[in-house]
Amino acid sequence: MSGCDVIVCGGGPVGVGLAIDLGQRGLSCLVIERHTRLQNIPKGQNMTQRTGEHFRRWGVSRQIRAASPIPDSFGNSGAVVYGTLLGEYAHDWLNRSNVRAFYGADNERLPQYDTERVLRERAAQVPGVDIRLGWTVTGLTQAADRVEVEIRQTASDATERLSAPWVVGCDGAGSQVRGFAGITQTEDDRGKRMALIVFRSPEFDRLLGPERGAKAFLNVMNPALEGYWQFFGRVDAEGTWFFHAPVPDSAGEDQAAFDALLERVVGQPFAKEFHYIGFWNLRFALADRYRAGRVFIAGDAAHVHPPYGGFGINTGFEDARNLAWKLAAEVQGWGSGALLDSYGAERHSVFADTRDHFIARMIEDDRAFTAAHDPARDRAEFEAAWNARAAGGDPEVSRFLPNYAGSPVVWGGEGRSGAVGEHRHRARAGHHLSPVALADGESVFDRLSDGFTLISLGGNPAAVADFTAAAAAQGVPLTIIETPLCDSTARWQARLILIRPDHFVAFAGDTPIAPAAAILARATGRAPDTAPETP
């Protein structure tokens, strides 16, 4: 049996990130992972600035940067090329540095196995976190106040029964926990067999030249593929790349066939050494709910999509950050069941939007473009359309703004929760806080606490006193930041800002539009009534 607060099933990056977050909040947790060694497949590489904020909070920013095999000089942006990789038409794409000013950390690029190694090393330093490798979950039953988990050791077939008040399934797309908990999912199988190839070729880097060779990833738009990608991603600075593309259902691990495929996609022969050949099916899947009683799911257990645009690991990490503080609030007695329910309400809509408005839309847009424009048919018309596409900015970056504007636990949110938005410095309920500098020059991200934080600009002693008293009465951890209004903090356009433990805004305004006790009660799920709109 187990005496911990939370059992996390799945020791990949999302599960271990969740365990670190829980442990740093004072909860004890046990991570069950079926593999005994890291899986040496480069995936989950393209991480956003928001994920960089998670690393900062988990205390691993420096270690993540040191672990990356890609120097800063390469950046983390890509390009789209028409026809073949060495074709004449190309434009920049997915340059996440365009939104750097709105986040408190840089983005990163490194293979998932390196990220996992850093997170596991950090987890070993966090009190209350234990990881057991080589065990598989074989059963799960719920009682009124606990969940019992059956596990089996792969090496010996030994079995154990563990129990904890809460269980989180971070055990991947084929999640056993999701199945045992009776959580169904909605699938969209696109019927595409996809190959993942890892190869090393210094000659490939030389062929790319200085401009394309400086990119971290390259997408070849082939009209024959009707919007589906032939995609290259840099693994290191020594000529190692991964490549994925649709292949026939009959395709096997024939290096000669993939050698020919790569040379067709590139546009000329080049020397290469294959390190890995594997396959996956292109599909979308979204769990119909993220909670069943005392069981939650996160990461790929909750949502699956093609690895287009680098949304996967980032979405899973945000699941972990959202869920961790809510579980801590429940265990420590200052949250409620409604707060735990808000995890699914907030995160489900974000992934649905990510799927529909970003990943699927990119496929549909490329399909429509290649159907409508062809340089062989009308070169001038194609070039005009291509140049317009290149000048259209980077909507996959600029418009990707996960937010909880419609959440039941924020006060004064405008609109609905989702992933589509406009980056602004203005503090908005349900949105991520923009990291402006305080009047003394210190970054606000260096002052935010693990609990709630109230920022008071320019003095509002009555409101500060009300929030302080309400937090004490409700047992809510609250840190106060009183700082002068200056040119930087004026960009928030609010004198009072209540920040959640995951650094999203729970309330923003010049004055409270309701009693502080009511705003805090709503933010912790104890008063989920409809709040009035922010004036």
Buried (B, 14 or more C-beta within 10 A) or exposed (E): EBEBBBBBBBBBBBBBBBBBBBBBBEBBBBBBBBBEEBEEBBBBBBBBBBBBBBBBBBEBBEBBBEBBBBEEEBBBBBBBBBBBBBBEBBBBBBBBBBBBEBBBBBBBBBBBBBBBBBBBEBBEEBEBBBBBBBBBBEEBEBEEEBBBBBBBBEEEEEEBEBBBBBBBBBBBBEBBBBBBBEBEBEEEEBEBBBBBBBBBBBEBBEBBEEEBBBBBBBBBBBBEBBBBBBBBBBBBEEBBBBBBBBBEEEBEEEEEBBBEBBBEBBBEEBEBEBBEBEBBEBBBBBBEBBBBEBBBBBBBBBBBBBBBBBBBBBBBBBBBBBBBBBBBBBBBEBBBEBBBBBBBBBBBBBBBBBBBBBBBBBBEBBBEBBEEBBBEEEEEEBBEBBEEBBEEEBBBBBBBBBBBBBBBBBBBBEEBBBBBBEBBBEBBBBBBBBBBBBBEEEEBBEBBBBBBBBBBBBEBEEBBEBBBEBBEEBEBBBBBBEBEBBEBBBBBBBBBBBBBBBBBBBBBBBEBBBEBBBBBBBBBBBBBEEBEEBE
